[in-house]
């Protein structure tokens, strides 16, 4: 089972890296920086100065500045998956009488996903600017828990509208800030959350559909070859029935690239589907991931219990989901986001 073990290790490493990048991108203290600092202390004395400076610039640009690197990785992975599906799986499926309609679905989903992916990258997420600030201040009321009136962004030198946050990676304040996504090299905010949700669901559907077609093809191979009723000789020369692990190993040795792709897609689907469902839940209650994260360990920065200097919060402002207006209105706000009214120049 050496090949299967290596494959499982590979999938675990890839998914761990994806989760870590998504979770810690844009933050100052991350496992990447801790590992980098530890390696720098060990190899720093023997590493040339020019190489140290180059590595520091590269790491800073990759994880703390806007970079297209992850868009290229995203595109490369998609090209690899679709090349393998088109080159091998498509032909096998046609031999097994899979309809062209079923085989065309992954390509339709790819076109839709590419459209939403492009919109996520190119659309402004809702940048807070001097020209729009007057209108943006009136879009959402301050809940006086996470967002307080009169607070200015020290970087942008602008009053922060409710639900906005300054993104260190993009170096701007974003209206209804959710998070900075490295895979689209853009912030997710009020004006592009809808495209991000549709992107997640189309990408999940794409991975699921290709995985189902590939799994169906491998299942037909097993049934037609009679592997379910086959047997083999073990190390002691005893005849043993071919179990699930033997069949998986046989398929891996016979169709290594296809099984490799299938395993990657299955794990990736569960990761993407879970992430998509989480953001759907946030959309239904009209909450951003930034607000969800902050509210888990909510402590009002304006209150000082030691001196009994507490904020006076009305019952309406103490609601857990302050901005929720019901499922339909919450979804309407996602797909038809409110826009600031711009004053006409005299």
C-alpha positions in Angstrom: 0.0 0.0 0.0 3.0 2.3 -0.5 1.3 4.3 -3.3 -1.9 4.8 -1.4 -0.1 5.9 1.7 1.9 8.5 -0.3 -1.3 9.7 -1.9 -3.0 10.2 1.5 0.0 12.1 2.8 0.0 14.3 -0.2 -3.7 15.2 0.1 -3.3 16.0 3.8 -0.3 18.2 3.2 -2.0 20.1 0.3 -5.2 20.7 2.2 -3.3 21.7 5.4 -1.4 24.3 3.3 -4.7 25.6 1.7 -6.4 26.0 5.1 -3.4 27.7 6.7 -3.1 30.2 3.7 -6.8 31.0 3.8 -6.9 31.4 7.6 -3.8 33.4 8.2 -3.3 35.4 5.0 -2.8 39.1 5.8 -2.2 38.5 9.5 1.0 39.5 11.2 1.5 36.4 13.3 1.0 33.2 11.4 2.5 29.7 11.4 4.3 30.7 8.2 6.1 33.6 9.9 6.9 31.5 13.0 8.4 28.8 10.8 10.2 31.4 8.8 11.7 33.1 11.9 12.8 29.8 13.3 14.6 28.8 10.1 16.1 32.3 9.8 17.7 31.9 13.3 19.1 28.5 12.4 20.4 29.2 8.9 20.8 33.0 9.2 24.5 33.0 10.2 25.5 30.9 7.2 23.2 32.5 4.6 24.5 35.3 2.4 23.0 38.8 3.1 21.6 39.2 -0.4 19.8 35.9 -0.2 18.2 36.9 3.2 17.0 40.2 1.8 15.6 38.6 -1.3 13.8 35.9 0.7 12.3 38.5 3.1 11.0 40.6 0.2 9.5 37.6 -1.5 7.8 36.4 1.7 6.4 39.8 2.5 5.2 40.3 -1.1 3.5 36.9 -1.1 1.7 37.0 2.2 1.4 40.7 3.2 0.9 42.5 -0.2 -1.4 42.0 -3.1 -0.1 39.3 -5.4 -1.3 37.4 -8.4 0.7 34.3 -7.4 -2.4 32.5 -5.9 -4.4 33.3 -9.0 -1.7 31.6 -11.1 -1.7 28.6 -8.8 -5.6 28.5 -8.9 -5.5 28.6 -12.7 -2.7 26.0 -13.0 -4.6 23.5 -10.8 -7.8 24.0 -12.9 -5.8 23.5 -16.1 -4.2 20.3 -14.7 -7.6 18.9 -13.6 -9.4 19.7 -16.9 -6.5 18.4 -19.0 -6.6 15.1 -17.2 -10.4 14.9 -17.4 -10.5 15.7 -21.1 -7.5 13.6 -22.1 -8.4 10.4 -20.2 -11.7 10.4 -18.3 -13.8 11.9 -21.1 -12.8 9.1 -23.5 -13.4 6.3 -21.1 -16.8 7.7 -20.2 -17.8 7.8 -23.9 -16.8 4.2 -24.2 -19.1 3.4 -21.3 -22.0 5.2 -23.0 -22.1 8.3 -20.7 -24.2 10.9 -22.5 -22.6 14.0 -24.0 -25.0 16.1 -21.9 -23.6 14.7 -18.7 -20.0 15.2 -20.0 -20.7 18.8 -21.0 -21.8 19.9 -17.5 -18.3 20.3 -16.1 -17.4 22.7 -19.0 -20.6 24.7 -18.4 -19.8 25.0 -14.7 -16.2 26.0 -15.6 -17.5 28.9 -17.8 -19.8 30.1 -15.0 -17.1 29.7 -12.4 -14.7 31.7 -14.5 -17.2 34.5 -14.9 -17.7 34.8 -11.1 -14.0 34.4 -10.5 -13.3 37.3 -12.9 -15.9 39.5 -11.2 -14.5 38.7 -7.8 -11.1 39.9 -9.0 -12.1 43.0 -10.9 -15.1 44.4 -9.0 -14.5 47.0 -6.4 -15.5 45.5 -3.0 -16.8 48.8 -1.7 -13.7 50.9 -1.0 -14.3 53.8 1.4 -13.2 57.0 -0.3 -13.5 60.8 0.3 -16.0 61.1 -2.5 -18.2 58.3 -1.2 -17.7 58.7 2.6 -20.8 60.9 3.2 -23.1 58.4 1.7 -21.3 55.3 3.1 -21.7 56.6 6.6 -25.5 56.4 6.4 -25.8 52.9 4.8 -25.5 51.0 8.1 -26.2 52.2 11.7 -23.5 51.7 14.3 -24.2 48.8 16.7 -22.1 50.4 19.4 -20.6 47.0 20.2 -18.2 46.2 17.4 -18.6 49.5 15.5 -18.7 52.9 17.2 -19.4 56.3 15.6 -16.6 58.9 15.3 -13.8 56.3 15.0 -11.3 57.3 12.3 -8.9 55.0 10.3 -5.4 56.1 11.2 -4.1 55.0 7.8 -6.9 56.3 5.5 -7.6 59.4 7.6 -11.3 58.9 7.1 -14.2 58.2 9.5 -14.9 54.5 9.5 -18.5 53.7 8.4 -20.2 50.9 10.3 -19.2 47.4 9.3 -16.0 48.7 7.5 -12.5 47.6 8.2 -9.0 48.6 7.0 -7.3 45.8 5.0 -3.6 45.8 5.6 -3.0 43.8 2.4 -4.9 46.2 0.1 -4.2 49.2 2.2 -7.8 50.6 2.1 -10.9 50.6 4.2 -13.7 48.4 2.7 -17.5 48.8 3.3 -19.0 45.7 5.0 -15.6 44.1 5.1 -15.7 40.3 5.1 -12.1 39.2 4.5 -9.2 39.4 2.1 -9.1 36.4 -0.2 -5.7 35.6 -1.6 -7.2 33.3 -4.3 -8.9 36.3 -6.0 -6.3 38.9 -4.9 -9.1 41.1 -3.6 -11.1 42.0 -0.6 -14.6 40.6 -0.2 -16.9 43.4 0.7 -20.4 44.8 0.2 -20.2 45.1 -3.6 -18.7 41.7 -4.5 -19.9 39.3 -1.8 -22.6 38.0 -4.2 -20.0 37.1 -6.8 -17.9 35.4 -4.1 -20.8 33.2 -3.0 -21.6 32.2 -6.5 -17.9 31.6 -7.2 -17.7 29.2 -4.2 -20.9 27.3 -5.2 -19.9 27.0 -8.8 -16.4 25.8 -7.9 -17.8 23.3 -5.4 -20.3 22.0 -8.0 -17.5 21.8 -10.6 -15.3 19.7 -8.3 -18.3 17.5 -7.3 -19.4 16.9 -10.9 -16.0 15.9 -12.2 -15.5 13.7 -9.1 -18.8 11.9 -9.7 -18.1 11.3 -13.4 -14.6 10.0 -12.6 -15.9 7.8 -9.8 -18.6 6.4 -12.0 -16.0 5.6 -14.7 -13.8 3.8 -12.2 -16.8 1.9 -10.8 -17.7 0.7 -14.3 -14.1 -0.5 -14.7 -14.3 -2.5 -11.5 -17.6 -4.1 -12.5 -16.6 -4.9 -16.0 -13.2 -6.3 -15.0 -14.7 -8.6 -12.4 -12.5 -7.3 -9.6 -15.2 -7.7 -7.0 -15.0 -11.5 -7.4 -11.3 -11.7 -8.0 -8.7 -13.2 -5.6 -5.0 -13.0 -5.0 -2.2 -14.9 -3.3 -0.8 -13.3 -0.1 2.8 -13.5 1.2 2.1 -17.0 2.6 0.8 -18.3 -0.7 -2.8 -18.3 0.6 -5.6 -17.3 -1.7 -7.4 -14.2 -0.4 -10.5 -12.4 -1.8 -9.8 -9.0 -3.3 -11.1 -6.5 -0.7 -11.6 -2.7 -1.0 -8.0 -1.8 -0.3 -6.7 -4.2 -2.9 -9.2 -2.8 -5.5 -8.1 0.8 -4.7 -4.5 -0.1 -5.0 -5.1 -1.9 -8.3 -6.9 1.2 -9.7 -4.2 3.5 -8.4 -1.5 1.4 -10.2 -3.7 1.1 -13.4 -5.0 4.7 -13.5 -2.6 6.6 -11.3 -3.3 10.1 -12.6 -7.1 9.6 -12.6 -7.2 8.2 -9.0 -4.8 10.9 -7.9 -7.1 13.6 -9.4 -10.2 12.0 -7.9 -8.8 11.9 -4.4 -7.8 15.5 -4.7 -11.2 16.6 -6.0 -13.1 14.7 -3.2 -11.1 16.3 -0.4 -11.2 19.7 -2.1 -15.0 19.4 -2.6 -15.6 18.9 1.2 -13.3 21.8 2.0 -15.0 24.1 -0.5 -18.6 23.0 0.3 -18.0 23.5 4.0 -16.6 27.0 3.4 -19.5 27.8 1.0 -22.1 26.7 3.6 -20.4 28.8 6.3 -20.6 31.9 4.1 -24.2 31.0 3.2 -25.0 30.9 7.0 -23.4 34.3 7.4 -25.4 35.7 4.5 -28.7 34.3 6.0 -28.0 36.1 9.3 -26.5 39.2 7.6 -23.1 38.9 9.3 -19.6 39.0 7.9 -16.8 36.6 8.8 -15.0 39.6 10.3 -18.0 40.3 12.5 -18.4 36.6 13.3 -14.8 36.3 14.4 -14.9 39.5 16.5 -18.2 38.6 18.2 -16.9 35.2 19.4 -14.7 36.8 22.0 -16.5 40.2 22.1 -14.9 42.8 24.4 -15.9 46.4 24.0 -12.7 48.5 23.6 -14.6 51.6 24.8 -15.6 50.1 28.1 -13.4 50.1 31.2 -14.9 47.8 33.9 -12.2 48.7 36.4 -13.3 52.3 36.5 -17.0 51.5 36.0 -16.8 53.5 32.7 -19.2 51.4 30.6 -21.0 52.2 27.3 -24.7 52.7 27.5 -26.1 50.2 25.0 -29.8 50.1 24.3 -31.6 46.8 24.0 -31.7 47.1 20.2 -28.0 47.4 20.1 -27.4 44.4 22.3 -28.9 42.0 19.7 -26.5 39.2 18.7 -27.3 39.6 15.0 -27.8 43.4 15.0 -27.9 43.8 11.2 -30.3 40.8 10.5 -33.6 41.9 8.9 -35.0 38.4 8.1 -33.7 35.8 5.6 -35.2 37.4 2.5 -34.0 40.9 3.2 -30.6 39.6 4.2 -30.2 37.8 0.9 -31.5 40.8 -0.9 -28.9 42.9 0.7 -26.2 40.5 -0.5 -27.3 40.2 -4.1 -28.6 43.8 -4.4 -26.2 45.7 -2.1 -27.1 49.3 -1.0 -24.9 51.9 -2.7 -24.0 55.3 -1.3 -25.7 58.3 -2.7 -23.1 60.6 -4.3 -23.6 64.3 -4.0 -23.5 66.2 -7.3 -20.6 68.6 -7.7 -21.8 72.2 -8.0 
